[in-house]
Amino acid sequence: MKKIVFLLLSVTFSTFTFAQGKSYKIGVKLSPAVGYLKSASSDLSTNGLSVRLGYGLMVDRMFSEKYGFGFGINMIEFAGHAEYSRLIESSDINPTIQQVKRDYDKVKYVELPVTLKLRTSEMGKFTYWGQFGLGLAYLYSALADEQTTDLYSKVDNGPFTRLQSEQVQMNNQNIRGEFNSFRASMIIALGAESVISQSTLFTYGVTYNGGLLSMYGSNEKVVKYTEGAVSFENDAKTPVFGDKKVMLNQVQLNVGIIF
């Protein structure tokens, strides 16, 4: 993981070095953001908004005063709440169906945006811009707090039977192994720039960063429910599974300086 992050940083800083003397604009930004999780499965519920602080470096390769490409490197972070049921199988315990209440924390990505940027002519003291494209990100970390309750268990090849058990709290669980290592997103942004000095600009804007892929790997599943109860095959020995698909989305307020 560290090697990949180092490679992304090396590529970005190499771009900055090359940018000297070219038609580039380079800057830094802070990005306070409101994020939310969007489930694509009726058997996994999400709720709540999270507020996180991101930051990054901006590089605009301008082909004229009015259009160019936008690049950079961003650190973005997500959080949120989800509830679902899962099957636990291991050599240490009997197969068990658990209800999970999970609070995501410190789900961080290193992102390389690739966008088209359009700018207006100066209007009064401001120049307005729009930006759209893709974000390509690598998962840096993923932690979560969990409350789990054992619902059903089975012995040997018998059917699942209902359990009466208490909730178990587990904090700071490393769940990175459940996630896709890479994230792709759609980026749409609007904002403005104003002149601070001859070579320095103040820039601000609003960005929608919407996930295009599930944050979970394709092998991750949830247990399906029917009419509020866990769904089993006819023999009651095998639960019915559904896909574990959750998208990460953010609305960011970007404030920065362009040099």
Secondary structure, DSSP 8 states (H G I E B T S, - for coil): -HHHHHHHHHHHHHHHHHHTTSSEEEEEEEEEEEEEEEES-TTSEEE--EEEEEEEEEEEEESSSSEEEEEEEEEEEEEEEEEEEEEE--SSS--EEEEEEEEEEEEEEEEEEEEEEEE---BTTEEEEEEEEEEEEEEEEEEEEEEEEEEEE--TTS--EE-----EEEEEEE-GGGB-SEEEEEEEEEEEEEEEETTEEEEEEEEEEEESS-SB-TT-EEE-EETTEE-B-TTSSSB-EEE--EEEEEEEEEEEEE-
